[in-house]
Amino acid sequence: METISAFKQQRKFQSKFRDALDYNTSCMLAFTTSQRWVGLRIDCAGAVVTTVAALLIVTTRDLLPVSGGIAGLLINWTLNFSITLQFLVTAVVEAEAAITSVERCLQLTSVAPEAPQDLPSDADLPPSWPATGALSFSNVSARYRPGLPLAARSLTFDIPDRTRVGVCGRTGAGKSTLTSILFRLIEVEEGTVVLDGVDLAKLGLAQVRGRNQALCIISQDPVLFSGPVRQSIDVFSQHSDESVKEALAKVRLSHFFGRQVENGGENLSAGERQLLCLARALLAKPKLLVLDEATASVDGETDAFIQKQIREHFNDCSIICIAHRLNTIIDYDQILVIADGRVAEAGRPSVLLEKAEGHFSKLVDSTGKESARSLREMAG
């Protein structure tokens, strides 16, 4: 309300409210009208049945002698016919509406389940896997569900260990699809994804997503759990209080230890929620860290602080950063430009910027003259 008043948009929102109210009222009017339409015809049908019953009793009294009590009972039943019919119609309509829940349950039973959490091949993994964080995509193609077009088309690239890779591209190019493939939210149709010499498709999901010091992600929408802050940072209670406090101190939230998180972080700002997710990653010490537009919803100062912490504390792992702001990846070791689900360009930022008509150069130039000049200076 304060925002609406500050921008003097009362009339605009009043108009929107009236339109929404009119639309809701028109739906209720149609519903009530249809009820009355059915009710009137049921009453007419009841009147016809009662009239016919009375006429039959009168006209057939010589052929079918009926006692006065039976005749009165018959007429009384026919008088209640319209009421019974109305209850019957209502029950049928409600049953038809309720059966929708059964249809949804049946649809859920037909959804293809995820891969098993554990496989026999998991036992062959060395305890130190992954040791380096080297990642390789080889001709990877995938789609989000059958019948949809491919979201990734023959993706091929290599990320050496301890390499920082920035991923950029236009909206809908398929940047976040990399994350879905890597964490096996969608399964590949062709190709292989190899992390430190192991094909991820041959592992159970528990090894891909929950293995200690393996994969970790900081997503655009911070995921926190209701309860103590410690529970959101150390989900499986694998670390000591000292380690948790140290991780919080690195993100300037040491005073948060012991606080409560409400409804997924309602009582925290967007920046604080993202910093808590960063503390979770610091505690996990992964060999491959994925940043999926992690700083898209925070201010520039918090973005700069998060990038600084990533540069200081994640030197021993590989980093894949799906960029929202190009300045966050302009000094990375390697840039991947994704277009239409494919790798359009790959290489060092300074090398890619030498191509005037290249995809990365066009992305940089589209930020404006001053911003483009600054980005080119940062790339060296």
Buried (B, 14 or more C-beta within 10 A) or exposed (E): EEEEEEEEEEEEEEEEEEEEEEEEEEEEEEEEEEBEEBBEEBBEEBBEBBEEBBEBBEEEEEEEEBEEEEBEEBEEEBBEBBEEBBEEBEEEEEEEEEEEEEEEEEEEEEEEEEEEEEBEEBEEBEEEBBEBBBBBBBEBBBBBEEEEEBBBBBBEBBBBBBBBBBBBBBEEBBBBBBBBBBBBBBEBEBBBBBBBEBEBBBBBBEBBBEBEBBBBBBBBBBBBBEEBBBBBBBBEEEBEEEBBBBBBBBBEBEEBBEEEBEEBBEEBEBBBBBBBBBBBBBBBBBBBBBBBBBBBBBEEEBBBBBBEBBEEBBEEBBBBBBBBBBBBBBBBBBBBBBBBBBBBBBBBBBBBBEEEEBBBBEBBBEBEEEBBEBBBEEBE
